[in-house]
Amino acid sequence: MFFFKKKSPKLTDLSWLKTDIHSHLIPGIDDGSPDMATSLALIKDLAALGYKKIITTPHINWEVYPNTPEIITAGLGELQEAVAAEGIDVEIGAAAEYYIDEHFGELLRQKAPLLTLKDNLLLVEFSFMSAPLDLQDVLFDLQMLNYQPVIAHPERYLYLERRRDFYEMLKHAGCYFQLNLLSLTGYYGRGVQELAAYLLKQGYYNFAGTDLHHDRHIAALKKLEASPLYGELKEAGLMNPGL
């Protein structure tokens, strides 16, 4: 009798991206990692997937996660010290994922300094229920302040499935798009997966991010290479390696 050892699934190699631009790894300040031990474990997992640099992006959503640049910078310093002490070979930086709401508008009116991914690249998101009525005005104001809007996970705004021209408007307005890698795996549901496929085929994505919150995301990321869209993703000309 012969026993055949079942092959382990091939671990996805994301070293070609080099940099992850969307995650929630500063412990205890949003819905991501709750503590330093979890953050370190998740960062080790990202390193195993091939990442060399992580720009983690805590939420700034004033009614839920009222973070400030000072809070984020302090948390980043502690995280960097812990990563160095663990000897993890990954560069750690921080920006923020800004929720477009009244508080965000006030920051723009005050010309408050905002946390960017690099240079003027600003990661923003909006409601999963409906787009802000003043979205185009906000995007215009951002650009007048010399920021380049990067729309986080546009495929997750399912109400745009029937308004795909809205995506075209955002691109014509000069926005960059950031894909959540897990959207290609069906992690967020079939509708999100189909919108991600559409936007990928349109050539609309400029960046990709993990949007990592917890180890369930890591488990799904490890299977990303099995997605039929993975090859197309690698040919999309994403800008991550330049960050």
N, C-alpha and C positions, 0 to 999 in steps of 0.2 A: 504494500500500500504506500502510495506516495502522497506526501502532504506539500502543497504549494503555499508558500508564504505570500500572503496578500501584500501587494506593493502599497507603500504609503503614497498618498497623493503628492505630486510635485509641489514644493513650496514656491509660491509666486515670487519672482525676482523683480523688484521695483527699483533696482539700482540705477536704471536708465533715467528715472525721474530726478534722482539725487536729492531733491528738496520737497518736503511736505509743507504745504502752506495753510493747512486748516486742521486744527485739532484743539482739544480742550484738556490740557495736561498740567496747568498750574493748579495745584491741589486746593480744593475747598472754596473756590470762588464762583463756580457756576455749576452746570449740570454734568460736568465731566468728572475727572478724577477726584475722589473724595479725600485722598491722603497721599503723602509723599511716596510711600511704599508702592502704591498702585501706579503712580506716575512713573516711577523708575522701571517697574515691570513692563508697562506699555511702551516706554522709550526703548527698552531692550528689544521688545518685539518688533518695533519699527526698524531698528538697526539690523535685525535678522532678516528683514524683508529687503534690505539694501539701502535704506535711507542714510545719507551722510549729514543732512541738515534738517532741522525741524523748526519751523516758525509757528509756534503755538498761538492760538487766537481765542482767548476767552470772550464770552459774550459781553457786550455792553448793551444791555436792554434795561432801561432805567427803572421800569416798574417791577422787574423780576431779578435782574442781576446788575445792580447799580455800581458797576466797576468804574474805576478811573485809571488814567495812565499811571498814577502813583501806586495804586493797589497792584496793578499788573506788573509794573517794573520791580516792585519789592518781591512779589511772588516769583518772578523770573530769576532774580538774584539767588533766592534760596534754592530754586530748582537747578540752576547752573552749578551751584556748589555741591549739591547732592549727586548730580550726574558726574562731576569731576571726581568726587570721592569714590564713586562706584567704578570709575575707570571705563565708562561707556564712551566709545569713540563716535560721538555724534555732537555736532554743533547745535546749540539751543538758542533760539531767539524768540521774540514775542511781538505780536501786533495785537489786533482785536478784530472781532466780528461785530460790526456795528449794526444794530437794528434801526431801520429807518422809522422814526417816530417823532413826536413833538420835541423830545429832549435832544435828539440828534439834530433836528432843525435849529434848535437853540444853540448848540455847539457851533454850527456853521455860522449863525448870525454873529456870535461872539468871536468868530475866527479862532476858536480854541485849537491848540495843536492836537492832531489826531495821530494815532498809532498806525503806521503803515507797514506793509509787508516788506517793501524796499522802495526807496525814493518816494514817489507819489502814489504808489499802488495801495488802494484802500479797499479792504474786504467789507462788503455790506450785504445785508439780507433784509427781507421784509416779510410781512405776514403770510402764513400758509393758508389763510382764509380768503384774502383778497388783496390786490395790489393797492398801495396808497394812492389816493386820488391826486396827490401833488407830486407823484414820483418823478415825472419829467422835470418839474421845477427844481426838485432836490438834486437830481443828477446834474442839471445845468449849474446850480449853485456850487456843487462840488467841483465841477470843471473850471468854473470861474476862480475858484480858490486853488487851482492847479493840482487838484487830485484826479487820479485816474480810477474810476469806479470799477471794482471787480465784483460781479454779482455772484454770491455764493449759491451753490446748488440750484441753478435755475430750473432744472428738471423736476424739482420737488414741489414746485408751485402748480399743483395739478389743475387748478382752475384755468390755467393757461393752455390746457390741452385743446380746448375749443377756440383759443385765441392765439394761434401760433404767430400771427402777424405782430403780436406784442413783442415776441422775441426779436423779430426783425427791427422793430422800432428801437429796442434797447441797443442792438448792434449799431444801427444807424446813428444813435445818440453817442456812440463812442465807447460803450461799456465793454469790458472784458467779461468772459464767463468762466466760472470755476466748476468743473464737474466733481461731484462726490463719486469716488471710485466705486463705492458699494452700490451705487445706482445701477451699474452695469450687471451686477450679480442678481438683481431682483430682491435685494435685502429690504428695500422700502416698498415693495409691491410691484406688480406688473405695469401699472400705469406709469410710474416713475421710470421704470426700466425702458419702456417704449419711448417716452419723451427724451430720455438720455440718448437712446439710439438715433432718434430723429435729429437732435442737436449735434450729435457727433458726425452724422452723415452730412449735415449742412456745413460742417467745418466751423462751427460757432465757438468751440471751446478753446480757451487760451491757456488754462491751467487745470490741474487736477489736484484734489486733496482727499485725505482720508476722512476728515471730520470725525476723528477718533475720540470716543468718549469712554469706552470700556472694552473688556476682553472679548465680548461678543462681536464687536467690530473687527478685532484682530482675527478671530476665527473665520469670519467671512472674507476678509482681505486675503487670507492665505489661499483661497479658492478662486481668486480673481482671474488667474490665467486660464481657467476653464471657460470663461465667458467667450462666446463666439465673436464678441466685439473687441476682444483684447488686442488682436493684431491691428485692427483699425485704429485703436487708441494709440498704439505705439507709433503709428504713422501720422498722427494728428498735428505734429509740430508744436507740442506743448512747450511753454516757456519756463517751466519749473527749473530746469538745470541752470538757467541763468541767474537764479536768485541766490 
